[in-house]
């Protein structure tokens, strides 16, 4: 069963080792922030630095692995129809809105949505890392290193499939930042396909 994250909100859930998480952009042009924690010790968390180091690229797609701060493999990207994601920028937050959008209403952003969703798993705000920003379009100027945030290039139905390489706690949002989503906000869909029995109902 596919579940929907409403615009500008978030959720958290569990994955067993071998489960596959499919994240979909149902309408196109929408980012989803993903964070991951080892279920047996949530101090072990997804790490962009370790991932860039071991994968030797910042352009992560099918065949790449997302690593933890303890140098363990957390998630493998096994399918990717979008081919464009960001692992450089932190989740948007109240401070993000005050800094970049002073003329817009302040929103708690992905950071606030993740913080609320992760409370039941004993994960506090200070433990929220740089997220793997699914479908986010952040080109880097090769000459000067300057970054930009452009609208996502995703079309309706684009998806990424990630396989859990250990038992995990996952946080996932439908991003709230204006620039990241081309100025509008849409839902993000996801489903969990359990290991060894793809297509059976999720465990919620």
Order of alpha helices (4+ residues) and beta strands (2+ residues): beta-beta-beta-beta-alpha-beta-beta-alpha-alpha-beta-beta-beta-beta
